[in-house]
Amino acid sequence: MKVLLVEPEYYSRFPPLGLLKLATYHREKGDEVMLVRGQVDFRKERKDKPFRGSPDLIYVTSLFSYSWRPVHRAVKYYKKKYPQSKLVLGGIYASLIPEHAATSGADKVHIGLHHEAEPYIPAWDMIPEWDSTILFASRGCVRKCGFCSVPKLEGPVHNPQSRIKRFIHPDHKEIILWDNNFLGVPSWNEIVD
């Protein structure tokens, strides 16, 4: 299967972690995977070539709800370019406002985490210029603040890791923990050690 991963052209200083986990997940299944930003190939100076023909599956990610327009543009662009491909829209905006995300034209709106891809180490080789490991030592939060989206996106604290060393890329110089409530995890001191 050929899988195209799309990060729309919105501002983010961080790489698309969910798409990179999906890349590893699909590679493990033997699928061919390509990552693009908007309509631009991430591979810049790499030697591998894009796959021939249409992708079988397209994942478009989303960031926050205020950046929905670039997401809709990306969905429309790829639905027009590859009308036979199945296009799945996921990410934060899609999970928080799925009814609005459905107006993008995506074939499916995925809500929440992609549980099959979640345990995988991101395919950092797809963005070799990035030199930091981003990871979650846990998902969710112990609190249920009314203004916060974490309960809807991730639920209560789950899947806490007591060791994170296996998730750290050996060539990366920095570790970035994206936990929503790191100190709410009972094993936080073991993780820091």
VOTOR-164513 format. One line per 10 residues: their letters; for each residue x, y, z of N, C-alpha, C. Coordinates in Angstrom, 2 decimals. Example, Ala and Ser with C-alpha at 12.3 -4.5 7.8 and 13.67 -1.06 7.14 Angstrom:
2
as = 13.19:-5.69:7.80:12.30:-4.50:7.80:13.20:-3.30:7.80 ~ 12.85:-2.25:7.08:13.67:-1.06:7.14:12.90:0.03:7.87
# end
This chain:
193
mkvllvepey = 0.84:-1.18:0.00:0.00:0.00:0.00:0.89:1.25:0.00 ~ 0.44:2.29:-0.67:1.15:3.57:-0.71:0.42:4.56:0.18 ~ 1.17:5.16:1.12:0.57:6.06:2.11:1.24:7.43:2.01 ~ 0.43:8.46:1.83:0.91:9.84:1.77:0.52:10.54:3.06 ~ 1.51:11.12:3.73:1.29:11.85:4.98:1.43:13.33:4.69 ~ 0.42:14.12:5.07:0.40:15.55:4.72:0.28:16.41:5.97 ~ 1.26:17.30:6.14:1.15:18.36:7.13:0.77:19.63:6.37 ~ -0.42:20.21:6.64:-0.82:21.43:5.94:0.14:22.58:6.21 ~ 0.04:23.62:5.41:0.94:24.77:5.52:0.47:25.76:6.58 ~ 0.49:25.33:7.83:0.26:26.24:8.95:1.58:26.37:9.70
ysrfpplgll = 1.67:27.36:10.56:2.92:27.56:11.29:3.02:26.59:12.45 ~ 4.14:25.93:12.53:4.50:25.13:13.69:6.01:25.00:13.69 ~ 6.61:25.22:14.83:8.07:25.07:14.88:8.49:23.63:15.13 ~ 7.50:22.76:15.33:7.77:21.36:15.61:7.33:20.48:14.45 ~ 7.95:19.34:14.29:7.55:18.40:13.23:6.22:17.73:13.59 ~ 5.55:17.15:12.60:4.26:16.50:12.83:4.42:15.12:13.47 ~ 4.46:15.09:14.78:4.75:13.87:15.53:3.80:12.72:15.18 ~ 2.51:13.01:15.11:1.54:11.96:14.79:1.79:11.35:13.42 ~ 2.09:12.18:12.43:2.37:11.66:11.09:3.63:10.82:11.08 ~ 4.63:11.23:11.86:5.88:10.46:11.91:5.67:9.10:12.58
klatyhrekg = 4.78:9.04:13.56:4.44:7.74:14.16:3.66:6.88:13.17 ~ 2.75:7.52:12.42:2.02:6.78:11.39:2.97:6.23:10.33 ~ 4.03:7.00:10.02:5.02:6.53:9.05:5.66:5.23:9.52 ~ 6.09:5.19:10.77:6.71:3.98:11.31:5.71:2.83:11.34 ~ 4.50:3.12:11.77:3.43:2.11:11.83:3.21:1.49:10.45 ~ 3.10:2.32:9.42:2.85:1.79:8.07:4.09:1.11:7.48 ~ 5.27:1.60:7.79:6.49:0.92:7.33:6.56:-0.48:7.91 ~ 6.20:-0.62:9.18:6.21:-1.94:9.84:5.27:-2.91:9.13 ~ 4.22:-2.39:8.53:3.26:-3.22:7.78:3.73:-3.48:6.35 ~ 4.88:-2.89:5.97:5.41:-3.08:4.64:4.92:-2.07:3.62
devmlvrgqv = 4.27:-1.01:4.08:3.74:0.00:3.18:4.82:1.00:2.77 ~ 4.62:1.59:1.61:5.48:2.67:1.11:4.93:3.97:1.67 ~ 5.79:4.82:2.22:5.32:6.03:2.90:6.07:7.25:2.38 ~ 5.34:8.36:2.20:5.94:9.62:1.80:5.33:10.74:2.64 ~ 6.15:11.68:3.07:5.72:12.82:3.89:5.87:14.11:3.09 ~ 4.81:14.94:3.10:4.86:16.24:2.43:4.31:17.31:3.35 ~ 4.70:18.54:3.09:4.13:19.69:3.80:3.39:20.52:2.77 ~ 2.09:20.65:2.93:1.29:21.33:1.92:1.42:20.57:0.62 ~ 2.02:21.21:-0.38:2.27:20.52:-1.63:3.77:20.36:-1.87 ~ 4.57:20.49:-0.80:6.02:20.45:-0.93:6.56:19.19:-0.26
dfrkerkdkp = 7.43:18.48:-0.97:8.03:17.27:-0.47:9.04:17.59:0.63 ~ 8.92:16.91:1.78:9.84:17.11:2.90:11.26:16.65:2.58 ~ 11.42:15.78:1.59:12.66:15.08:1.37:13.76:15.94:0.79 ~ 13.50:17.15:0.40:14.45:18.13:-0.13:15.64:17.51:-0.85 ~ 16.70:17.21:-0.13:17.93:16.75:-0.77:18.16:15.25:-0.60 ~ 17.15:14.51:-0.22:17.33:13.08:-0.03:17.29:12.37:-1.36 ~ 17.84:11.17:-1.40:17.97:10.44:-2.66:16.77:9.56:-2.98 ~ 15.93:9.27:-1.98:14.79:8.41:-2.29:13.79:9.16:-3.17 ~ 13.06:8.41:-3.95:12.13:9.02:-4.91:10.70:8.83:-4.43 ~ 9.82:9.76:-4.81:8.42:9.57:-4.44:7.85:8.34:-5.14
frgspdliyv = 6.84:7.73:-4.54:6.27:6.55:-5.18:5.52:6.95:-6.46 ~ 5.43:6.00:-7.34:4.75:6.24:-8.63:3.25:6.00:-8.45 ~ 2.47:6.77:-9.19:1.03:6.60:-9.15:0.40:7.27:-7.94 ~ -0.85:6.96:-7.74:-1.62:7.56:-6.65:-1.41:6.81:-5.34 ~ -1.46:7.53:-4.23:-1.43:6.84:-2.94:-2.76:6.12:-2.73 ~ -2.71:5.04:-1.96:-3.94:4.34:-1.59:-4.63:5.04:-0.43 ~ -3.82:5.62:0.44:-4.32:6.25:1.66:-3.58:7.56:1.89 ~ -4.32:8.60:2.25:-3.73:9.91:2.56:-4.17:10.30:3.96 ~ -3.21:10.63:4.80:-3.51:11.19:6.12:-3.16:12.67:6.09 ~ -4.11:13.51:6.48:-3.84:14.93:6.65:-3.99:15.21:8.14
tslfsyswrp = -2.99:15.85:8.73:-3.07:16.16:10.14:-3.59:17.58:10.32 ~ -3.93:17.92:11.54:-4.37:19.29:11.85:-3.77:19.71:13.17 ~ -3.65:21.01:13.32:-3.12:21.56:14.56:-4.29:22.17:15.32 ~ -4.18:23.39:15.75:-5.24:24.00:16.54:-6.38:24.50:15.65 ~ -7.52:24.74:16.26:-8.72:25.09:15.49:-8.57:26.40:14.72 ~ -7.74:27.32:15.21:-7.58:28.59:14.48:-6.83:28.42:13.17 ~ -6.21:27.27:12.94:-5.50:27.04:11.68:-6.25:26.05:10.79 ~ -7.57:26.10:10.82:-8.38:25.16:10.04:-8.32:25.44:8.54 ~ -8.13:26.69:8.14:-8.15:27.00:6.70:-7.06:26.27:5.92 ~ -5.80:26.29:6.36:-4.79:25.51:5.62:-5.10:24.01:5.59
vhravkyykk = -5.76:23.52:6.61:-6.14:22.11:6.66:-7.17:21.82:5.56 ~ -8.18:22.67:5.46:-9.19:22.49:4.42:-8.58:22.62:3.03 ~ -7.65:23.57:2.87:-6.97:23.72:1.57:-6.22:22.44:1.20 ~ -5.51:21.87:2.17:-4.75:20.64:1.90:-5.69:19.49:1.54 ~ -6.78:19.35:2.26:-7.74:18.27:1.97:-8.28:18.45:0.55 ~ -8.72:19.64:0.22:-9.28:19.89:-1.12:-8.24:19.62:-2.22 ~ -7.00:20.08:-1.99:-5.94:19.87:-2.97:-5.70:18.39:-3.24 ~ -5.56:17.60:-2.18:-5.23:16.18:-2.35:-6.44:15.35:-2.79 ~ -7.65:15.77:-2.43:-8.84:15.07:-2.94:-8.97:15.30:-4.45 ~ -8.62:16.49:-4.90:-8.68:16.78:-6.34:-7.56:16.07:-7.08
kypqsklvlg = -6.36:16.08:-6.51:-5.21:15.46:-7.15:-5.32:13.94:-7.21 ~ -5.83:13.34:-6.13:-5.96:11.88:-6.04:-7.40:11.50:-5.67 ~ -8.35:11.66:-6.58:-9.76:11.43:-6.23:-10.08:9.99:-5.82 ~ -9.28:9.02:-6.23:-9.56:7.63:-5.89:-8.97:7.22:-4.53 ~ -8.10:8.06:-3.98:-7.44:7.73:-2.71:-8.36:8.04:-1.53 ~ -8.27:7.21:-0.50:-9.02:7.48:0.73:-8.26:8.52:1.53 ~ -8.93:9.59:1.95:-8.28:10.66:2.70:-8.87:10.73:4.10 ~ -8.00:10.60:5.10:-8.38:10.64:6.51:-7.80:11.91:7.12 ~ -8.66:12.70:7.76:-8.23:13.92:8.45:-8.23:13.65:9.94 ~ -7.10:13.91:10.59:-7.00:13.71:12.04:-6.28:14.86:12.68
giyaslipeh = -5.90:14.71:13.93:-5.18:15.75:14.64:-6.07:16.49:15.63 ~ -5.54:17.57:16.17:-6.21:18.29:17.25:-7.51:18.94:16.79 ~ -7.45:19.77:15.75:-8.66:20.44:15.25:-9.72:19.42:14.86 ~ -9.33:18.39:14.13:-10.29:17.38:13.69:-10.93:16.66:14.87 ~ -10.19:16.46:15.95:-10.72:15.78:17.13:-11.61:16.69:17.96 ~ -11.29:17.96:18.02:-12.07:18.88:18.85:-13.35:19.37:18.18 ~ -13.30:19.56:16.86:-14.47:20.06:16.13:-14.71:19.17:14.91 ~ -15.05:17.90:15.12:-15.18:16.96:14.00:-16.27:17.35:13.00 ~ -17.33:17.99:13.49:-18.41:18.39:12.57:-17.89:19.42:11.57 ~ -17.11:20.37:12.04:-16.54:21.39:11.15:-15.47:20.76:10.26
aatsgadkvh = -14.66:19.88:10.82:-13.60:19.22:10.05:-14.21:18.39:8.91 ~ -15.39:17.83:9.13:-16.05:17.03:8.09:-16.41:17.87:6.87 ~ -16.57:19.18:7.03:-16.90:20.05:5.89:-15.70:20.26:4.97 ~ -14.55:19.74:5.35:-13.34:19.88:4.53:-13.41:19.03:3.26 ~ -14.22:17.98:3.29:-14.29:17.06:2.15:-13.52:15.77:2.39 ~ -12.94:15.61:3.58:-12.22:14.37:3.90:-13.19:13.19:3.86 ~ -12.68:12.03:3.50:-13.51:10.83:3.49:-13.86:10.38:4.91 ~ -12.93:10.64:5.83:-13.14:10.24:7.22:-12.45:11.26:8.12 ~ -13.08:11.56:9.24:-12.46:12.39:10.28:-12.14:11.47:11.44 ~ -10.86:11.37:11.77:-10.41:10.52:12.87:-10.37:11.37:14.14
iglhheaepy = -11.01:10.88:15.19:-11.07:11.61:16.45:-10.14:10.95:17.46 ~ -9.31:11.77:18.10:-8.42:11.27:19.16:-7.13:10.69:18.61 ~ -6.47:9.91:19.45:-5.19:9.31:19.09:-5.40:8.14:18.13 ~ -4.42:7.88:17.32:-4.41:6.68:16.48:-3.74:5.61:17.34 ~ -4.55:4.83:18.02:-4.02:3.92:19.05:-3.04:2.88:18.52 ~ -3.22:2.46:17.27:-2.29:1.48:16.71:-0.91:2.10:16.48 ~ -0.85:3.37:16.10:0.43:4.02:15.80:1.07:4.64:17.04 ~ 0.30:4.86:18.08:0.79:5.58:19.27:2.07:4.99:19.88 ~ 2.21:3.68:20.01:3.42:3.16:20.66:4.69:3.21:19.82 ~ 4.57:3.57:18.54:5.74:3.55:17.66:6.64:4.77:17.85
ipawdmipew = 7.93:4.54:17.61:8.91:5.62:17.61:8.75:6.37:16.29 ~ 8.69:7.70:16.33:8.52:8.47:15.09:9.62:8.18:14.07 ~ 9.29:8.29:12.80:10.25:8.08:11.71:11.08:9.34:11.52 ~ 12.02:9.55:12.43:12.84:10.77:12.41:13.67:10.89:11.14 ~ 13.94:9.77:10.47:14.73:9.82:9.24:14.02:10.59:8.14 ~ 12.72:10.78:8.26:11.97:11.52:7.24:12.22:13.02:7.32 ~ 12.74:13.48:8.45:13.10:14.90:8.60:14.49:14.97:9.26 ~ 15.52:14.62:8.50:16.86:14.49:9.08:17.42:15.80:9.66 ~ 16.87:16.93:9.25:17.37:18.20:9.79:16.91:18.45:11.23 ~ 15.94:17.69:11.71:15.44:17.83:13.08:16.34:17.03:14.00
dstilfasrg = 16.79:17.63:15.12:17.75:16.93:15.99:17.30:16.80:17.44 ~ 16.00:16.78:17.67:15.47:16.61:19.02:14.45:15.47:19.03 ~ 14.44:14.71:20.11:13.43:13.67:20.27:12.25:14.26:21.02 ~ 11.08:14.18:20.42:9.84:14.60:21.08:9.12:13.32:21.49 ~ 8.66:13.28:22.72:7.96:12.09:23.17:6.99:12.41:24.29 ~ 6.12:11.46:24.53:5.19:11.50:25.65:5.59:10.38:26.60 ~ 5.82:10.71:27.86:6.06:9.68:28.86:4.72:9.14:29.37 ~ 3.66:9.90:29.11:2.29:9.48:29.44:1.34:10.27:28.56 ~ 0.11:9.82:28.52:-0.94:10.55:27.81:-2.04:10.87:28.81 ~ -2.76:11.95:28.55:-3.88:12.32:29.40:-3.47:13.23:30.54
cvrkcgfcsv = -4.43:13.47:31.42:-4.20:14.36:32.55:-5.10:13.94:33.71 ~ -4.62:14.18:34.94:-5.39:13.83:36.13:-6.51:14.83:36.38 ~ -6.39:16.04:35.83:-7.40:17.07:36.04:-8.46:17.04:34.94 ~ -9.55:17.70:35.18:-10.63:17.78:34.19:-11.07:19.24:34.04 ~ -10.13:20.11:33.74:-10.43:21.54:33.61:-11.38:21.76:32.44 ~ -12.42:22.54:32.66:-13.45:22.77:31.65:-12.94:23.44:30.39 ~ -11.89:24.23:30.51:-11.35:24.96:29.35:-10.37:24.13:28.53 ~ -9.99:22.98:29.02:-8.89:22.22:28.42:-9.39:21.14:27.47 ~ -8.66:20.94:26.39:-9.03:19.94:25.39:-8.44:18.56:25.67 ~ -7.49:18.46:26.58:-6.81:17.18:26.82:-7.78:16.06:27.22
pklegpvhnp = -8.76:16.31:28.10:-9.68:15.20:28.42:-10.39:14.65:27.18 ~ -10.75:15.52:26.25:-11.43:15.06:25.03:-10.46:14.35:24.09 ~ -9.24:14.84:24.00:-8.25:14.26:23.09:-7.64:12.97:23.62 ~ -7.32:12.96:24.91:-6.54:11.84:25.45:-7.16:11.12:26.63 ~ -8.10:11.74:27.32:-8.72:11.11:28.48:-7.86:11.23:29.73 ~ -8.12:10.36:30.72:-7.32:10.40:31.94:-5.90:9.89:31.68 ~ -5.03:10.08:32.65:-3.65:9.61:32.50:-3.65:8.12:32.20 ~ -2.94:7.75:31.15:-2.81:6.34:30.79:-1.48:6.11:30.09 ~ -1.11:4.86:30.03:0.11:4.43:29.37:1.38:5.12:29.89 ~ 1.50:5.30:31.23:2.73:5.93:31.72:3.93:5.01:31.51
qsrikrfihp = 5.01:5.59:31.06:6.25:4.85:30.84:7.16:5.09:32.05 ~ 7.75:4.07:32.58:8.69:4.28:33.68:10.10:4.52:33.14 ~ 10.34:4.12:31.92:11.62:4.35:31.25:11.34:4.86:29.84 ~ 12.12:5.85:29.44:11.89:6.43:28.11:13.11:6.33:27.20 ~ 14.18:5.76:27.70:15.43:5.73:26.94:15.26:5.08:25.56 ~ 14.44:4.05:25.46:14.27:3.36:24.18:13.59:4.24:23.13 ~ 12.92:5.32:23.55:12.25:6.22:22.62:13.16:7.34:22.11 ~ 14.35:7.47:22.69:15.24:8.58:22.36:16.15:8.20:21.19 ~ 16.12:9.01:20.16:16.96:8.78:18.98:18.43:9.00:19.38 ~ 19.33:8.09:19.03:20.72:8.20:19.48:21.46:9.43:18.95
dhkeiilwdn = 21.04:9.99:17.83:21.72:11.16:17.27:21.11:12.50:17.71 ~ 20.04:12.45:18.47:19.39:13.70:18.87:20.07:14.32:20.08 ~ 20.11:15.63:20.10:20.81:16.37:21.15:19.90:16.85:22.27 ~ 18.60:16.73:22.08:17.65:17.29:23.03:16.46:16.34:23.15 ~ 15.86:16.31:24.33:14.63:15.54:24.57:13.55:16.53:24.95 ~ 12.41:16.44:24.26:11.28:17.32:24.55:10.13:16.45:24.99 ~ 9.70:16.62:26.25:8.55:15.88:26.77:7.29:16.71:26.51 ~ 6.33:16.11:25.84:5.08:16.81:25.52:3.93:16.36:26.43 ~ 4.24:15.74:27.55:3.18:15.31:28.46:2.33:16.50:28.87 ~ 1.05:16.27:29.03:0.15:17.34:29.42:0.19:17.64:30.91
nflgvpswne = 0.53:16.65:31.70:0.67:16.85:33.14:1.72:15.88:33.65 ~ 2.95:16.16:33.32:4.06:15.27:33.64:4.14:14.94:35.13 ~ 3.94:15.94:35.98:4.05:15.71:37.42:2.83:14.98:37.98 ~ 1.79:14.80:37.18:0.62:14.02:37.60:0.81:12.53:37.41 ~ 1.91:12.14:36.79:2.21:10.73:36.58:2.99:10.22:37.80 ~ 2.49:9.17:38.44:3.17:8.68:39.66:4.65:8.36:39.48 ~ 5.07:7.94:38.32:6.46:7.54:38.11:7.32:8.66:37.51 ~ 6.92:9.92:37.66:7.66:11.01:37.01:9.11:11.06:37.44 ~ 9.42:10.78:38.72:10.82:10.85:39.16:11.66:9.73:38.54 ~ 11.08:8.57:38.30:11.81:7.49:37.62:12.09:7.87:36.17
ivd = 11.12:8.52:35.54:11.31:8.95:34.16:12.44:9.95:34.06 ~ 12.48:10.90:34.98:13.55:11.91:34.97:14.90:11.24:35.17 ~ 14.96:10.26:36.08:16.22:9.53:36.27:16.63:8.83:34.99
# end
